[in-house]
Each structure stands twice: as C-alpha cells, then as structure tokens.
Amino acid sequence: MDKKHNVSFKHRFILALIPLLVGFTRLIGMTMRITLIDPHHTSPYGKPAKPLIYAFWHNQQLLAAYFFRNFGIRVLVSRSRDGDYITRVLEYFGFRTVRSSTSSGKVNALRGLVRELKDGHHVAITPDGPRGPVYRAQPGVVFLGALSGHAVVPFGCASSRAWQLRSWDRFEIPKPFSKAVIVYDRAIPIPRRLTDEQALQLNEEIERQMNNLRDEARTILGLSGD
C-alpha cells in the first residue's frame, strides 16, 4: 500500500514539475543561437508540399520540441509513465501525440500516425525509442512510410554545451547561451510494398543518415566523439 502511494505521489510530483521544466526550456531557448541547415527545404520551416515523417534520435527531443514548436506536428510516444511526462511537455509546445504500448498497440499507433498524415499533418518519430539501444533505428519508421506512402526525412541535432542525463539515451538538456545546429536531409521515399530485405536496407540507410547528420551538426559546432 505504501509503495503504491509513494509511486503515485512521485508521479503527481513530476507532473507538477513539468510546467516549470517547460518554462525553463523556453528561457534557455531564448538565450540560444540555433542554426537550421535545410538545403532541400524538407523541414517544417521549408513548408514542404506534402506531409512528411521526421526521424531523429530520442535524446534530442527537448531541443527539437523547442525549435519546432507550434507546427502541430504529431509525435509517436510510448504508453508508459515516461511517455506521460513526454506527452505533457510536448503538448505545451503545440504538438499532438499518438500513444503506443504493446506490439498490437504499436501497430494501432502506426495506423493512427497514418491517419494524421492523410489529414495533412507532419509526424515525428524517434526510431531508437522508447528503450534503445541509442542511435540504433528500429523498423517502425520504415513500416510507417510503407503504410502511409509518405517519405521519411532524417535530421540530426547537436548542442555546443548540454547537461547529459544518465539514461539509456544520454538525454540532453542544452545549457543557457549554448549554440545548436539542426541539419536536415532530403526526403527518402518508401515503397508501399517492401520485401524484408528492402525494409532492412531502408532502415539501415535511415539510421546511417541520422548518425551522419548528427555528426555533421557536431562537426559544425567543433565537437568530437559522442
């Protein structure tokens, strides 16, 4: 009984802290200098003609949420306690979430994202979430492209100075007055019908591009290593 009470209190306490976190993030964002590199005009700021599937790494959610706020992007979030926290944060920044849980729940969530794309909304997915391994893409982003017929756009982020949490994804919180770079690539079309080999190849290509774009952003900032 006490254990349940303590977990419940902790959950409520964290939810109560989220508006403070959002306010803190907004303040940090106002002090940052963020550079967007978007040569193919595939980012939301580039106003692409068709809705796109944006793919980026899990540990860059805070930077991405701040910079791409209020575009009404739909985001896939796990149906977990951590997912509850992420959903609250994203909603403050003008995102809408589609939740997933078990294997069947993930399929239903992908179908939910397909509906959002058909309704004209961009969607975003972190292919290494919700539990990793970090910087390794799971196949959901390719399945979403095949189900919807919409292209996938990888992008990479980096901050010159950030707090790094001791979580599986090394979640990053940019520090005040830091610099950040966000690099977008061209859209990758996903065929509606895929063999297992084609799906694997596309997944590897997306993972490779996401890592290359992250490394490019880090190089621009003069950073090295992970």
N, C-alpha and C positions, 0 to 999 in steps of 0.2 A: 504493500500500500504506500509506504513512504517512498519507495523507489519510483512508482508511477507518479506520485505527487511531485517529486523532485524533477523528473523529466518534464512533466507538464509545466512546472514553474520555469525551468530553463528555456523551454520552447517559447513561452509567453515573453520571457525577458528578452530573448534575442529578437523576437518580432517587434518588441517595443523599441529596440535599439536601431532598427532598420531606418526610420526617418532621419535619425542622427547620422547614420552612415551615408545616406543619400545626400544630405546637406553637406557633409564633409567632402564627399566626392565632387559635388558641384563647386565647392570652394577651391579644391585642388585643381579641378579642370579649368577654372577661370585664371589660374596662375600659370598654366602650362602653355607651351608652344607646340601645337600638334600639326604635323605636316602630312598631307594626304597626297600620295602618288597614285594617280589613276589614269594611266595613258590610254586605256581602252574605254574609258567612261562607263565602267561597269559598276561603280559604287552607287549608293543611293543619291549622292550629290551629282553624279553624272546623268541622272534621270534616264536610265535605260528604258527602251520602248516596251519590253516585256518583263514581268516579274521574274526574279532570279533567286537561286538558292545560294546563300552566302555561307562559306565554310571557313571557320577559323578555330584556333586552339582554345581549349577550355580556360586556361589560366589568364587569358586576355579579356575576359568578359567585362570587367569593370571599365577599362579604357574604351572598349568598343561600345558599351552601353552609354557612356557619356557622350562620345563623339557622334554616334548615330542615333541620338535620342530624338523622339518626336517624329520619326518617319513612319510609325505604325507598323514596324517590322514584326512578323510573327516568329516566335522562338520556341524551339523544342526544349522542354525542361522535364527532368525526371519527376515522377510522382513519389517523392520522398520528402523527408523533413528538410534536408538541404535544399531540395527543389522548391519547397515552400518559401524559404528565405530568398532564393534567387528570383522567384516569381514576384515577390513583393518589391524587390529592388527594381526589377525590370519594368513593372507597372508604373513606378514613379517616373521612369524615364520615357514613358509613352510607348512601350512595347506591349504586345499581347502574347500570351503563352499558350502552347498546346502541350498537355502533360502526357507522359508515358510511364509505364510501370513494368509489368511482367512482359514476357515475349509477345503474348497476344495484345497486351496494352501498347507495346511499341508499334505493332502493325497498325492498330487503330490510330495511334498518334501520327504515323506517317500519312495515313489517309486524311486525317484532319489537316495536316500541312498541305496536302494536295488540294483540298477544298479551298484553303486560304490562297494558294497560288492561282487557282481558277477564278477566285473573286478579285484578283488583281493586286494581291499583297506580296511583297518580298518576304522570304522566310530565311531564318538563320539557324545553323546547326553547328555544334562543336563535335566533330567526329571522334575525338578521343574521350568524350564524356559518356556517362557520368562518373566512371570509376577508373578510366585509363586502360592500358598504360599511356603515360603522357607522350604526346607527339606521335601517336600511332592511330591512324584513321580506321575506325570501324566501318562496316559496309553500308550503314544506314543512309548516308548521303547519296551514294550511288543508287540505292533502291528508290529513294525519293525522286531522283532525277528520272529514273525509268518509269516510275508510276505516273509522274506528272507530265513528262515531256518537256520540262523546263531545264535550262542549263545551270551548271554549278560554277560559281565564281569563288576561287580560293583567295584569301587575303591574309597578310601577316602583319603583326604588330610588334613594337618594341618601345620601351621607355628607357631613357638615359639613366634614371635613378628610380628605384622602386623597392618597397618592402615586399619580401617574398615569404609567404606563409609556409609552414611545414606540413603541407597537404600533399596528396599524391600528385597533384598537377603543378605544384610550386606556384600557387595562385599569386598574382602580382597586383600590388596596390601602388600606383605611381605616386611619387613624392611631390610635394609642392615645388613649383618653379622648375620642374623637370621638363625635358623635351621628349616628344614621342613622334614616331613615324609609323604610318599605316600604308602598306603597299598592296595595291590590287592588281590582279592579273586578268587576262582575257577569259571570257566565258567558255566553259568546257561542255559541249553538247553531250547528252546521254541518250543513246538509242532506247526506244520503248521496249525492244526485245533484246535481251542480253544472254549470251552463254555464260556459264560460270567463269570461264577463262577471261572473257571480255570484262565481266564485272570486277574480277580480281585486278586486271590490268588498269582499269579506270580508277579503282580505289588506290592502287599504288601510285598512279600519276597524280591524283589529287593530294595524297599525303606528301609526295615529293615536292610538289609545287608549294604547298603550305609551309613546309620546312624551308624551302629556298626563299620564299617571301619573308618569312620571319628572319632568316639570316641576312637577307638584303636590308631589312629595316635596322637590324642590329649593326650592320657594317656602316650604314649611313650615319648612325649615332656614335661610331667609333668604339663599339662594344665588341668583345670577343668571347668565344665559348658559349655555354648555356647559362 
